[in-house]
Amino acid sequence: MPKIAKKIKIVSGWSHHGGSTVAFVRLCNALNGAGYDCTFYGPHDWHLHQCQAAKIDEFVPEPDDTVLFHFLDIKERIPHVKAQYLVLHEKSGYPVGDRYKNHDKVIFLHEPHREWHKTPKENSLIIPNFFEEFNRKNPGESRGDVAGIVGSIEKRKNTHIAIKRALEGGHKKIYLFGGILDKDYYTKAVQPYMEENPDTIVYKGFSESKQAMYDSVDVVYHWAVEEIACFVLGECKLQGIPCDFGAGTEDYEVYSNDKVLDMWKEVLG
C-alpha cells in the first residue's frame, strides 16, 4: 500500500496580504514539496491561489493531524490531533502570556523573539522563515540611484518616515511598493510628500514579483514601528542591497531554505 502523507493544517486568523501570510504560503508549499499533505486555512481570499489552501470555516481537525495555529486565541488543546503548535510572527501584536500552556510548543522566529515573549524554553522552539529564491542579475550595479520603500502603506509601517529619510538621501527616484491598507494615513501622511515631489516619488503598488521589484532599486528604506523578523531586511541581505531601517526592526540571521525545511521535518516527523 502507498504511504499516506502526514497531514499538516495551518490555521491562521489572517490570510490577506502580509508577512505572516507570505510565510505560511511558503511553508505550505515547502512541506507539500517535501511529501507532506499541508493545507493553509484562513479567513481572507488572498492565500487561496498561492498554495494548497481553503477558507478557515472549512477547517476540521481530524485524528493524526498536526495543527499549526497562528493569530487565534486557542484556549484549549484539541482532542485527538497528533500535535498542536502556536506559530508566532508577532511581538506586541500577539503577546503569548500563558497561551503556551494550550499548545504542545510555541514556535518563534529567533531567540530575541522568544526572549521578548518570556516563554519557557522547554515549551518552545525556534524555526526561521523561508525566503524566496533570489537571483539578482547584476549585484552592485546602479539602477540610476533609485530608492525603494517596501511594505504596506499604513501607520505601523511609518511609510512617511521612510520617505523623509529617502528624500534626505537625495535619490533621483523613490519607488513606493505596497498596498494602501490605511487610506486615511496615506492621505494625511504620505500623499503630501508625493504632491511636493511629483517627479521623484512614484507609487508602484503591491508587486507580485519581488525579484523585479528589488532589481529596480539600489537601496531600500524600511522604518516600521515594530518588526520582529522583517522579510524586507532579510530579502535585502539575500540580494546584497543596503537597507536603512529603524530601531523598531530587529536584525537577525538568515538561514538557507534547506536548513529551515530540515528544522520543520525534525518537528513534524
Stockholm file with secondary structure:
# STOCKHOLM 1.0

chainA/1-269         MPKIAKKIKIVSGWSHHGGSTVAFVRLCNALNGAGYDCTFYGPHDWHLHQCQAAKIDEFVPEPDDTVLFHFLDIKERIPHVKAQYLVLHEKSGYPVGDRYKNHDKVIFLHEPHREWHKTPKENSLIIPNFFEEFNRKNPGESRGDVAGIVGSIEKRKNTHIAIKRALEGGHKKIYLFGGILDKDYYTKAVQPYMEENPDTIVYKGFSESKQAMYDSVDVVYHWAVEEIACFVLGECKLQGIPCDFGAGTEDYEVYSNDKVLDMWKEVLG
#=GR chainA/1-269 SS CCCCCCEEEEEESCCSSSHHHHHHHHHHHHHHHTTCEEEEEESSSGGGGTSSEEEGGGCCCCTTCEEEEESSCCCSCCTTCSEEEEECCCSTTSCCGGGGGGSSEEEESSHHHHHHHTCCGGGEEECCCCCCCCCCSSTTCCSSSEEEEESCBSGGGTHHHHHHHHHHTTCSEEEEESCBSCHHHIIIIIHHHHHHCTTTEEEEECCSCHHHHHHTCSEEEECCSCBSSCHHHHHHHHHTCCEEECTTBCCCCCCCHHHHHHHHHHHHC
#=GC SS_cons         CCCCCCEEEEEESCCSSSHHHHHHHHHHHHHHHTTCEEEEEESSSGGGGTSSEEEGGGCCCCTTCEEEEESSCCCSCCTTCSEEEEECCCSTTSCCGGGGGGSSEEEESSHHHHHHHTCCGGGEEECCCCCCCCCCSSTTCCSSSEEEEESCBSGGGTHHHHHHHHHHTTCSEEEEESCBSCHHHIIIIIHHHHHHCTTTEEEEECCSCHHHHHHTCSEEEECCSCBSSCHHHHHHHHHTCCEEECTTBCCCCCCCHHHHHHHHHHHHC
//
